[in-house]
Amino acid sequence: MKAAVRDNTAQQRFELAVGDALAIIDYRREGRFVAMTHAEVPPDLRGKGVGSALVAGALALVRERGEKVAPLCPFVRRYIRWHPETEDLLADGYDQRPP
């Protein structure tokens, strides 16, 4: 997956365009952390690594900005569990490995 994830601050979501389709993670900013609330990948793109690429790119943007993440979305929580190298991005209160 070569496409770049972008932060659409006006709509409070991270976006990954794949062709004409758009995968998103909705979020809200709360101080120095980003609460990721919902991820959605179009049905025809599921199972192709698009969701993982989206989360990886969103977490990279969070890291770049020196922010932390509250993974309220189950998909984001699973991604972090499967990629322990991202656990340092967890906001206070989310410092244990997600279930």
MOPAC internal coordinates of N, CA, C and O (Angstrom, degrees):
PM7 1SCF
backbone

  N    0.0000 0     0.00 0     0.00 0    0    0    0
  C    1.4569 1     0.00 0     0.00 0    1    0    0
  C    1.5279 1   108.02 1     0.00 0    2    1    0
  O    1.2310 1   120.09 1   -71.23 1    3    2    1
  N    1.3134 1   117.44 1   108.77 1    3    2    1
  C    1.4633 1   122.70 1  -174.70 1    5    3    2
  C    1.5308 1   113.24 1   -97.05 1    6    5    3
  O    1.2310 1   119.57 1   163.44 1    7    6    5
  N    1.3349 1   118.43 1   -16.56 1    7    6    5
  C    1.4548 1   121.00 1  -176.26 1    9    7    6
  C    1.5278 1   110.61 1   -66.59 1   10    9    7
  O    1.2310 1   121.01 1   -28.09 1   11   10    9
  N    1.3160 1   115.67 1   151.91 1   11   10    9
  C    1.4648 1   121.25 1  -178.46 1   13   11   10
  C    1.5230 1   111.05 1   -95.19 1   14   13   11
  O    1.2310 1   121.48 1   -38.32 1   15   14   13
  N    1.3150 1   114.78 1   141.68 1   15   14   13
  C    1.4577 1   121.26 1   173.83 1   17   15   14
  C    1.5196 1   107.57 1   -81.89 1   18   17   15
  O    1.2310 1   121.05 1   -43.31 1   19   18   17
  N    1.3087 1   115.60 1   136.69 1   19   18   17
  C    1.4667 1   119.24 1   177.76 1   21   19   18
  C    1.5213 1   109.49 1  -121.61 1   22   21   19
  O    1.2310 1   121.35 1   -26.45 1   23   22   21
  N    1.3117 1   115.02 1   153.55 1   23   22   21
  C    1.4530 1   122.22 1   178.47 1   25   23   22
  C    1.5228 1   107.91 1   -98.26 1   26   25   23
  O    1.2310 1   120.61 1   -70.37 1   27   26   25
  N    1.3156 1   116.43 1   109.63 1   27   26   25
  C    1.4599 1   122.06 1   176.87 1   29   27   26
  C    1.5262 1   106.39 1   -91.70 1   30   29   27
  O    1.2310 1   120.58 1   -92.55 1   31   30   29
  N    1.3308 1   116.51 1    87.45 1   31   30   29
  C    1.4600 1   120.65 1  -174.82 1   33   31   30
  C    1.5244 1   112.46 1   -65.42 1   34   33   31
  O    1.2310 1   119.83 1   149.55 1   35   34   33
  N    1.3236 1   117.92 1   -30.45 1   35   34   33
  C    1.4613 1   120.78 1   179.84 1   37   35   34
  C    1.5299 1   111.38 1   -62.45 1   38   37   35
  O    1.2310 1   120.68 1   143.46 1   39   38   37
  N    1.3433 1   116.30 1   -36.54 1   39   38   37
  C    1.4667 1   120.12 1  -179.63 1   41   39   38
  C    1.5284 1   112.50 1  -103.59 1   42   41   39
  O    1.2310 1   120.55 1  -176.07 1   43   42   41
  N    1.3204 1   116.55 1     3.93 1   43   42   41
  C    1.4533 1   123.86 1  -179.56 1   45   43   42
  C    1.5279 1   111.62 1    50.40 1   46   45   43
  O    1.2310 1   122.09 1  -119.01 1   47   46   45
  N    1.3227 1   113.59 1    60.99 1   47   46   45
  C    1.4638 1   119.08 1   176.69 1   49   47   46
  C    1.5207 1   110.25 1  -157.14 1   50   49   47
  O    1.2310 1   122.02 1   -30.23 1   51   50   49
  N    1.3336 1   113.74 1   149.77 1   51   50   49
  C    1.4506 1   121.22 1   170.36 1   53   51   50
  C    1.5216 1   106.41 1   -89.40 1   54   53   51
  O    1.2310 1   120.64 1   -37.58 1   55   54   53
  N    1.3250 1   116.38 1   142.42 1   55   54   53
  C    1.4634 1   120.57 1  -175.41 1   57   55   54
  C    1.5252 1   110.86 1  -131.38 1   58   57   55
  O    1.2310 1   121.71 1   -36.39 1   59   58   57
  N    1.3228 1   114.32 1   143.61 1   59   58   57
  C    1.4578 1   121.45 1   173.16 1   61   59   58
  C    1.5250 1   106.55 1  -132.43 1   62   61   59
  O    1.2310 1   120.93 1   -67.74 1   63   62   61
  N    1.3263 1   115.83 1   112.26 1   63   62   61
  C    1.4579 1   121.17 1   178.76 1   65   63   62
  C    1.5218 1   109.21 1   -86.60 1   66   65   63
  O    1.2310 1   121.32 1   -48.74 1   67   66   65
  N    1.3306 1   115.09 1   131.26 1   67   66   65
  C    1.4603 1   122.18 1   175.85 1   69   67   66
  C    1.5236 1   105.96 1  -130.50 1   70   69   67
  O    1.2310 1   121.30 1   -75.33 1   71   70   69
  N    1.3278 1   115.12 1   104.67 1   71   70   69
  C    1.4589 1   118.60 1  -172.77 1   73   71   70
  C    1.5211 1   109.04 1    61.90 1   74   73   71
  O    1.2310 1   120.56 1    51.83 1   75   74   73
  N    1.3246 1   116.54 1  -128.17 1   75   74   73
  C    1.4637 1   121.37 1   178.63 1   77   75   74
  C    1.5238 1   112.41 1   -91.14 1   78   77   75
  O    1.2310 1   120.06 1   177.86 1   79   78   77
  N    1.3212 1   117.50 1    -2.14 1   79   78   77
  C    1.4627 1   121.78 1  -176.61 1   81   79   78
  C    1.5301 1   110.45 1   -95.94 1   82   81   79
  O    1.2310 1   121.44 1   -20.67 1   83   82   81
  N    1.3330 1   114.85 1   159.33 1   83   82   81
  C    1.4523 1   120.98 1  -177.21 1   85   83   82
  C    1.5304 1   109.51 1  -134.49 1   86   85   83
  O    1.2310 1   120.60 1   -58.59 1   87   86   85
  N    1.3263 1   116.46 1   121.41 1   87   86   85
  C    1.4619 1   122.65 1   172.85 1   89   87   86
  C    1.5231 1   106.85 1   -97.76 1   90   89   87
  O    1.2310 1   120.25 1   -37.74 1   91   90   89
  N    1.3329 1   117.12 1   142.26 1   91   90   89
  C    1.4679 1   119.80 1  -173.94 1   93   91   90
  C    1.5271 1   112.27 1  -138.33 1   94   93   91
  O    1.2310 1   121.65 1   -24.47 1   95   94   93
  N    1.3117 1   114.44 1   155.53 1   95   94   93
  C    1.4650 1   122.92 1   165.29 1   97   95   94
  C    1.5254 1   106.10 1  -126.96 1   98   97   95
  O    1.2310 1   120.92 1   -64.49 1   99   98   97
  N    1.3265 1   115.85 1   115.51 1   99   98   97
  C    1.4650 1   120.48 1   174.54 1  101   99   98
  C    1.5197 1   108.60 1   -75.51 1  102  101   99
  O    1.2310 1   120.81 1   -32.92 1  103  102  101
  N    1.3316 1   116.05 1   147.08 1  103  102  101
  C    1.4588 1   120.13 1   178.88 1  105  103  102
  C    1.5103 1   109.90 1  -149.64 1  106  105  103
  O    1.2310 1   122.20 1   -11.28 1  107  106  105
  N    1.3227 1   113.39 1   168.72 1  107  106  105
  C    1.4641 1   120.63 1   166.96 1  109  107  106
  C    1.5223 1   106.80 1  -137.94 1  110  109  107
  O    1.2310 1   121.08 1   -38.99 1  111  110  109
  N    1.3060 1   115.55 1   141.01 1  111  110  109
  C    1.4633 1   120.89 1   179.28 1  113  111  110
  C    1.5267 1   108.69 1   -90.26 1  114  113  111
  O    1.2310 1   121.56 1   -45.98 1  115  114  113
  N    1.3136 1   114.62 1   134.02 1  115  114  113
  C    1.4589 1   120.98 1   178.49 1  117  115  114
  C    1.5201 1   106.91 1  -134.35 1  118  117  115
  O    1.2310 1   120.74 1   -86.41 1  119  118  117
  N    1.3246 1   116.20 1    93.59 1  119  118  117
  C    1.4580 1   120.46 1  -176.40 1  121  119  118
  C    1.5185 1   110.01 1    67.39 1  122  121  119
  O    1.2310 1   120.88 1    53.95 1  123  122  121
  N    1.3459 1   115.93 1  -126.05 1  123  122  121
  C    1.4666 1   120.85 1  -178.83 1  125  123  122
  C    1.5199 1   112.35 1   -96.02 1  126  125  123
  O    1.2310 1   120.00 1  -161.75 1  127  126  125
  N    1.3393 1   117.61 1    18.25 1  127  126  125
  C    1.4484 1   117.51 1   174.06 1  129  127  126
  C    1.5185 1   111.22 1  -129.53 1  130  129  127
  O    1.2310 1   122.17 1   -21.79 1  131  130  129
  N    1.3167 1   113.45 1   158.21 1  131  130  129
  C    1.4550 1   122.45 1  -177.56 1  133  131  130
  C    1.5216 1   107.54 1  -114.10 1  134  133  131
  O    1.2310 1   120.62 1   -62.96 1  135  134  133
  N    1.3181 1   116.42 1   117.04 1  135  134  133
  C    1.4625 1   121.30 1   176.76 1  137  135  134
  C    1.5297 1   107.74 1   -88.14 1  138  137  135
  O    1.2310 1   120.92 1   -72.63 1  139  138  137
  N    1.3335 1   115.84 1   107.37 1  139  138  137
  C    1.4684 1   120.98 1   178.75 1  141  139  138
  C    1.5224 1   107.32 1   -86.04 1  142  141  139
  O    1.2310 1   120.79 1   -65.89 1  143  142  141
  N    1.3444 1   116.10 1   114.11 1  143  142  141
  C    1.4612 1   120.87 1  -168.64 1  145  143  142
  C    1.5242 1   115.37 1  -101.75 1  146  145  143
  O    1.2310 1   120.00 1   152.32 1  147  146  145
  N    1.3254 1   117.60 1   -27.68 1  147  146  145
  C    1.4682 1   119.26 1  -174.33 1  149  147  146
  C    1.5268 1   109.92 1  -160.82 1  150  149  147
  O    1.2310 1   121.02 1   -47.70 1  151  150  149
  N    1.3128 1   115.65 1   132.30 1  151  150  149
  C    1.4748 1   120.66 1   174.91 1  153  151  150
  C    1.5206 1   108.17 1  -115.45 1  154  153  151
  O    1.2310 1   121.40 1   -36.60 1  155  154  153
  N    1.3120 1   114.94 1   143.40 1  155  154  153
  C    1.4621 1   119.56 1   178.46 1  157  155  154
  C    1.5268 1   109.89 1  -143.92 1  158  157  155
  O    1.2310 1   121.77 1   -51.27 1  159  158  157
  N    1.3202 1   114.23 1   128.73 1  159  158  157
  C    1.4605 1   122.16 1   176.87 1  161  159  158
  C    1.5290 1   106.59 1  -119.53 1  162  161  159
  O    1.2310 1   119.80 1   -49.22 1  163  162  161
  N    1.3276 1   117.99 1   130.78 1  163  162  161
  C    1.4634 1   119.72 1   178.51 1  165  163  162
  C    1.5385 1   110.73 1   -54.24 1  166  165  163
  O    1.2310 1   120.23 1   -38.59 1  167  166  165
  N    1.3310 1   117.16 1   141.41 1  167  166  165
  C    1.4737 1   121.26 1  -175.35 1  169  167  166
  C    1.5261 1   114.81 1   -50.52 1  170  169  167
  O    1.2310 1   119.82 1   138.93 1  171  170  169
  N    1.3196 1   117.95 1   -41.07 1  171  170  169
  C    1.4703 1   119.48 1  -177.34 1  173  171  170
  C    1.5319 1   113.47 1   -72.47 1  174  173  171
  O    1.2310 1   119.88 1   171.70 1  175  174  173
  N    1.3425 1   117.83 1    -8.30 1  175  174  173
  C    1.4745 1   121.35 1   178.41 1  177  175  174
  C    1.5249 1   112.60 1  -104.92 1  178  177  175
  O    1.2310 1   120.14 1   174.46 1  179  178  177
  N    1.3184 1   117.33 1    -5.54 1  179  178  177
  C    1.4700 1   120.70 1  -177.29 1  181  179  178
  C    1.5225 1   110.38 1   -67.78 1  182  181  179
  O    1.2310 1   121.25 1   -34.39 1  183  182  181
  N    1.3232 1   115.20 1   145.61 1  183  182  181
  C    1.4510 1   121.23 1   178.67 1  185  183  182
  C    1.5222 1   113.98 1    79.20 1  186  185  183
  O    1.2310 1   120.34 1  -168.14 1  187  186  185
  N    1.3235 1   116.96 1    11.86 1  187  186  185
  C    1.4633 1   121.39 1  -177.51 1  189  187  186
  C    1.5268 1   112.48 1  -117.86 1  190  189  187
  O    1.2310 1   120.48 1  -168.50 1  191  190  189
  N    1.3336 1   116.68 1    11.50 1  191  190  189
  C    1.4611 1   120.32 1   178.46 1  193  191  190
  C    1.5139 1   114.80 1    86.64 1  194  193  191
  O    1.2310 1   120.18 1  -177.25 1  195  194  193
  N    1.3194 1   117.27 1     2.75 1  195  194  193
  C    1.4625 1   120.27 1  -178.00 1  197  195  194
  C    1.5233 1   110.77 1   -67.21 1  198  197  195
  O    1.2310 1   120.12 1   135.73 1  199  198  197
  N    1.3285 1   117.38 1   -44.27 1  199  198  197
  C    1.4624 1   120.71 1   179.59 1  201  199  198
  C    1.5184 1   111.98 1   -61.18 1  202  201  199
  O    1.2310 1   120.79 1   136.02 1  203  202  201
  N    1.3231 1   116.10 1   -43.98 1  203  202  201
  C    1.4682 1   119.94 1   178.64 1  205  203  202
  C    1.5240 1   111.13 1   -64.14 1  206  205  203
  O    1.2310 1   120.15 1   138.75 1  207  206  205
  N    1.3169 1   117.32 1   -41.25 1  207  206  205
  C    1.4662 1   121.15 1   177.84 1  209  207  206
  C    1.5276 1   110.57 1   -63.24 1  210  209  207
  O    1.2310 1   120.81 1   141.65 1  211  210  209
  N    1.3183 1   116.05 1   -38.35 1  211  210  209
  C    1.4630 1   121.10 1   178.61 1  213  211  210
  C    1.5229 1   110.59 1   -63.54 1  214  213  211
  O    1.2310 1   120.11 1   130.28 1  215  214  213
  N    1.3262 1   117.39 1   -49.72 1  215  214  213
  C    1.4617 1   120.43 1  -179.69 1  217  215  214
  C    1.5260 1   110.39 1   -64.22 1  218  217  215
  O    1.2310 1   119.89 1   135.71 1  219  218  217
  N    1.3201 1   117.82 1   -44.29 1  219  218  217
  C    1.4634 1   121.03 1   179.35 1  221  219  218
  C    1.5332 1   110.50 1   -57.87 1  222  221  219
  O    1.2310 1   120.43 1   135.06 1  223  222  221
  N    1.3139 1   116.79 1   -44.94 1  223  222  221
  C    1.4618 1   120.48 1   179.79 1  225  223  222
  C    1.5141 1   112.71 1   -66.88 1  226  225  223
  O    1.2310 1   120.53 1   139.79 1  227  226  225
  N    1.3311 1   116.59 1   -40.21 1  227  226  225
  C    1.4670 1   120.11 1   178.20 1  229  227  226
  C    1.5236 1   110.37 1   -64.44 1  230  229  227
  O    1.2310 1   120.37 1   136.74 1  231  230  229
  N    1.3359 1   116.90 1   -43.26 1  231  230  229
  C    1.4619 1   119.90 1   178.81 1  233  231  230
  C    1.5233 1   111.31 1   -65.78 1  234  233  231
  O    1.2310 1   119.99 1   145.87 1  235  234  233
  N    1.3172 1   117.62 1   -34.13 1  235  234  233
  C    1.4653 1   120.64 1   176.28 1  237  235  234
  C    1.5284 1   110.87 1   -63.81 1  238  237  235
  O    1.2310 1   120.35 1   139.88 1  239  238  237
  N    1.3277 1   116.93 1   -40.12 1  239  238  237
  C    1.4729 1   120.17 1   177.00 1  241  239  238
  C    1.5233 1   110.49 1   -64.89 1  242  241  239
  O    1.2310 1   120.36 1   137.81 1  243  242  241
  N    1.3286 1   116.92 1   -42.19 1  243  242  241
  C    1.4627 1   121.48 1   177.49 1  245  243  242
  C    1.5313 1   109.67 1   -59.44 1  246  245  243
  O    1.2310 1   120.64 1   133.77 1  247  246  245
  N    1.3288 1   116.38 1   -46.23 1  247  246  245
  C    1.4732 1   120.98 1   179.64 1  249  247  246
  C    1.5249 1   110.76 1   -61.13 1  250  249  247
  O    1.2310 1   120.23 1   134.01 1  251  250  249
  N    1.3297 1   117.17 1   -45.99 1  251  250  249
  C    1.4750 1   122.14 1   179.83 1  253  251  250
  C    1.5168 1   112.37 1   -54.43 1  254  253  251
  O    1.2310 1   120.89 1   142.55 1  255  254  253
  N    1.3191 1   115.90 1   -37.45 1  255  254  253
  C    1.4672 1   121.57 1  -175.72 1  257  255  254
  C    1.5158 1   112.97 1   -88.49 1  258  257  255
  O    1.2310 1   120.10 1   178.57 1  259  258  257
  N    1.3160 1   117.42 1    -1.43 1  259  258  257
  C    1.4610 1   120.41 1  -179.85 1  261  259  258
  C    1.5117 1   112.93 1    71.77 1  262  261  259
  O    1.2310 1   120.42 1  -154.64 1  263  262  261
  N    1.3237 1   116.80 1    25.36 1  263  262  261
  C    1.4620 1   121.80 1  -179.66 1  265  263  262
  C    1.5294 1   110.13 1   -96.70 1  266  265  263
  O    1.2310 1   121.40 1    -4.39 1  267  266  265
  N    1.3074 1   114.92 1   175.61 1  267  266  265
  C    1.4589 1   123.26 1   175.28 1  269  267  266
  C    1.5232 1   107.83 1  -122.03 1  270  269  267
  O    1.2310 1   120.91 1   -13.87 1  271  270  269
  N    1.3265 1   115.86 1   166.13 1  271  270  269
  C    1.4628 1   120.52 1  -176.71 1  273  271  270
  C    1.5242 1   110.57 1  -125.54 1  274  273  271
  O    1.2310 1   121.26 1   -39.00 1  275  274  273
  N    1.3201 1   115.19 1   141.00 1  275  274  273
  C    1.4606 1   122.95 1   169.36 1  277  275  274
  C    1.5303 1   105.68 1  -108.29 1  278  277  275
  O    1.2310 1   119.83 1   -73.87 1  279  278  277
  N    1.3281 1   117.92 1   106.13 1  279  278  277
  C    1.4744 1   120.74 1  -175.45 1  281  279  278
  C    1.5261 1   111.94 1   -82.71 1  282  281  279
  O    1.2310 1   120.46 1   -98.31 1  283  282  281
  N    1.3171 1   116.72 1    81.69 1  283  282  281
  C    1.4655 1   121.02 1   179.59 1  285  283  282
  C    1.5197 1   111.67 1   -78.25 1  286  285  283
  O    1.2310 1   120.04 1   158.69 1  287  286  285
  N    1.2942 1   117.53 1   -21.31 1  287  286  285
  C    1.4669 1   123.76 1   178.35 1  289  287  286
  C    1.5320 1   109.29 1   -82.23 1  290  289  287
  O    1.2310 1   119.77 1   -50.54 1  291  290  289
  N    1.3291 1   118.05 1   129.46 1  291  290  289
  C    1.4723 1   120.80 1   179.77 1  293  291  290
  C    1.5270 1   113.55 1   -57.79 1  294  293  291
  O    1.2310 1   119.61 1   143.03 1  295  294  293
  N    1.3180 1   118.34 1   -36.97 1  295  294  293
  C    1.4648 1   120.24 1  -179.78 1  297  295  294
  C    1.5281 1   110.81 1   -65.39 1  298  297  295
  O    1.2310 1   120.49 1   137.80 1  299  298  297
  N    1.3163 1   116.67 1   -42.20 1  299  298  297
  C    1.4656 1   120.72 1   178.55 1  301  299  298
  C    1.5258 1   109.57 1   -65.47 1  302  301  299
  O    1.2310 1   119.99 1   137.84 1  303  302  301
  N    1.3434 1   117.62 1   -42.16 1  303  302  301
  C    1.4733 1   120.79 1   177.41 1  305  303  302
  C    1.5237 1   111.14 1   -58.46 1  306  305  303
  O    1.2310 1   120.26 1   134.63 1  307  306  305
  N    1.3355 1   117.10 1   -45.37 1  307  306  305
  C    1.4703 1   120.72 1   178.94 1  309  307  306
  C    1.5268 1   110.96 1   -62.77 1  310  309  307
  O    1.2310 1   120.63 1   137.36 1  311  310  309
  N    1.3220 1   116.41 1   -42.64 1  311  310  309
  C    1.4728 1   119.37 1   179.20 1  313  311  310
  C    1.5270 1   109.92 1   -57.21 1  314  313  311
  O    1.2310 1   120.40 1   132.88 1  315  314  313
  N    1.3201 1   116.85 1   -47.12 1  315  314  313
  C    1.4654 1   120.40 1  -179.01 1  317  315  314
  C    1.5270 1   110.26 1   -63.86 1  318  317  315
  O    1.2310 1   119.88 1   139.57 1  319  318  317
  N    1.3210 1   117.84 1   -40.43 1  319  318  317
  C    1.4716 1   120.66 1   177.84 1  321  319  318
  C    1.5258 1   110.28 1   -60.66 1  322  321  319
  O    1.2310 1   120.10 1   139.05 1  323  322  321
  N    1.3248 1   117.41 1   -40.95 1  323  322  321
  C    1.4634 1   122.54 1  -178.47 1  325  323  322
  C    1.5262 1   112.83 1   -78.07 1  326  325  323
  O    1.2310 1   120.38 1   165.62 1  327  326  325
  N    1.3269 1   116.88 1   -14.38 1  327  326  325
  C    1.4691 1   122.24 1  -179.26 1  329  327  326
  C    1.5270 1   109.15 1  -128.47 1  330  329  327
  O    1.2310 1   120.40 1  -103.50 1  331  330  329
  N    1.3340 1   116.83 1    76.50 1  331  330  329
  C    1.4687 1   120.23 1  -174.80 1  333  331  330
  C    1.5277 1   114.07 1   -59.03 1  334  333  331
  O    1.2310 1   119.95 1   162.10 1  335  334  333
  N    1.3065 1   117.69 1   -17.90 1  335  334  333
  C    1.4681 1   119.93 1   177.47 1  337  335  334
  C    1.5258 1   111.90 1   -67.11 1  338  337  335
  O    1.2310 1   120.14 1   169.65 1  339  338  337
  N    1.3274 1   117.33 1   -10.35 1  339  338  337
  C    1.4669 1   120.88 1   178.44 1  341  339  338
  C    1.5305 1   112.66 1   -99.44 1  342  341  339
  O    1.2310 1   119.94 1   175.96 1  343  342  341
  N    1.3335 1   117.73 1    -4.04 1  343  342  341
  C    1.4634 1   120.96 1  -175.99 1  345  343  342
  C    1.5226 1   113.25 1   -61.73 1  346  345  343
  O    1.2310 1   120.14 1   154.92 1  347  346  345
  N    1.3244 1   117.35 1   -25.08 1  347  346  345
  C    1.4647 1   119.71 1   179.28 1  349  347  346
  C    1.5250 1   112.01 1   -66.21 1  350  349  347
  O    1.2310 1   120.20 1   167.33 1  351  350  349
  N    1.3243 1   117.22 1   -12.67 1  351  350  349
  C    1.4630 1   121.06 1   179.38 1  353  351  350
  C    1.5275 1   112.84 1   -85.24 1  354  353  351
  O    1.2310 1   120.01 1   172.45 1  355  354  353
  N    1.3321 1   117.59 1    -7.55 1  355  354  353
  C    1.4584 1   120.72 1  -176.98 1  357  355  354
  C    1.5288 1   111.16 1   -67.57 1  358  357  355
  O    1.2310 1   121.10 1   -46.85 1  359  358  357
  N    1.3303 1   115.50 1   133.15 1  359  358  357
  C    1.4590 1   121.95 1   177.23 1  361  359  358
  C    1.5288 1   109.73 1   -68.96 1  362  361  359
  O    1.2310 1   120.46 1   -20.59 1  363  362  361
  N    1.3256 1   116.73 1   159.41 1  363  362  361
  C    1.4657 1   120.87 1   175.19 1  365  363  362
  C    1.5158 1   109.01 1   -51.42 1  366  365  363
  O    1.2310 1   121.28 1   -40.69 1  367  366  365
  N    1.3186 1   115.16 1   139.31 1  367  366  365
  C    1.4495 1   120.03 1  -176.65 1  369  367  366
  C    1.5105 1   112.09 1    91.14 1  370  369  367
  O    1.2310 1   120.63 1   167.34 1  371  370  369
  N    1.3063 1   116.40 1   -12.66 1  371  370  369
  C    1.4629 1   122.39 1   177.03 1  373  371  370
  C    1.5272 1   109.26 1  -122.29 1  374  373  371
  O    1.2310 1   121.18 1  -153.67 1  375  374  373
  N    1.3550 1   115.34 1    26.33 1  375  374  373
  C    1.4566 1   119.03 1  -173.05 1  377  375  374
  C    1.5181 1   113.98 1   -82.21 1  378  377  375
  O    1.2310 1   119.17 1   173.02 1  379  378  377
  N    1.3160 1   119.19 1    -6.98 1  379  378  377
  C    1.4519 1   120.13 1   172.30 1  381  379  378
  C    1.5245 1   108.32 1   -90.41 1  382  381  379
  O    1.2310 1   121.52 1   -19.58 1  383  382  381
  N    1.3287 1   114.70 1   160.42 1  383  382  381
  C    1.4631 1   118.36 1   176.47 1  385  383  382
  C    1.5220 1   108.86 1   -59.78 1  386  385  383
  O    1.2310 1   120.05 1   -48.82 1  387  386  385
  N    1.3034 1   117.51 1   131.18 1  387  386  385
  C    1.4734 1   119.98 1   179.51 1  389  387  386
  C    1.5217 1   110.14 1   -61.30 1  390  389  387
  O    1.2310 1   120.24 1   -30.14 1  391  390  389
  N    1.3392 1   117.15 1   149.86 1  391  390  389
  C    1.4786 1   120.27 1   178.84 1  393  391  390
  C    1.5050 1   112.49 1   -66.55 1  394  393  391
  O    1.2310 1   120.10 1   180.00 1  395  394  393

